[in-house]
Amino acid sequence: MNESKCPVPREQQPTNEFIELSKSKIFSWPKTKKSLIIILAKFWLGAFVLFLVISSGSVYFKTSLFKYILLSFFSSLSIPLLITIRLYLGWNHIFKRLTSEKVEYEESGWYDGQVWEKPLVLREKEILIASIEVKPILRNLIQILSIISVLALSGISIFQYNIF
């Protein structure tokens, strides 16, 4: 954005927010689907071990080793699910800011919100960034979110209907 014509502070400009989010350690994970899956699998494995330890204190599960392991397996999916939801919310916010016709910003604090309409050239540039860079990330996050949700819901149904 041309700094002389744009009233939006530099750190609140959508393109700069996108660059900062891309450089962020956590939010850069979904840039490639494979790396995100590996990272989420590591979190899931760590959560699985933690949930095994937590559920080992239950007298009920000491009688059924299979239920004990299944419960830990499905409940540990909550950690990757929460991480994926957080990543999706952050990238979706940037996507909306890049594709909107107007930019909402604050000059000095939360109480003085302003709205600035983007010029056509800037809008086209940011829509291009959103469609090429951000949309594939959102698509990958939605796919991963769907897979985790299906696994978690199948675990809930297994325990709800006592299928095993």
PyMOL commands that set and color helices and strands:
alter all, ss='L'
color gray80, all
select helices_A, chain A and resi 10-12+14-23+29-31+33-55+59-62+65-75+78-99+120-160
alter helices_A, ss='H'
color red, helices_A
select strands_A, chain A and resi 102-106+113-117
alter strands_A, ss='S'
color yellow, strands_A
deselect
rebuild
show_as cartoon
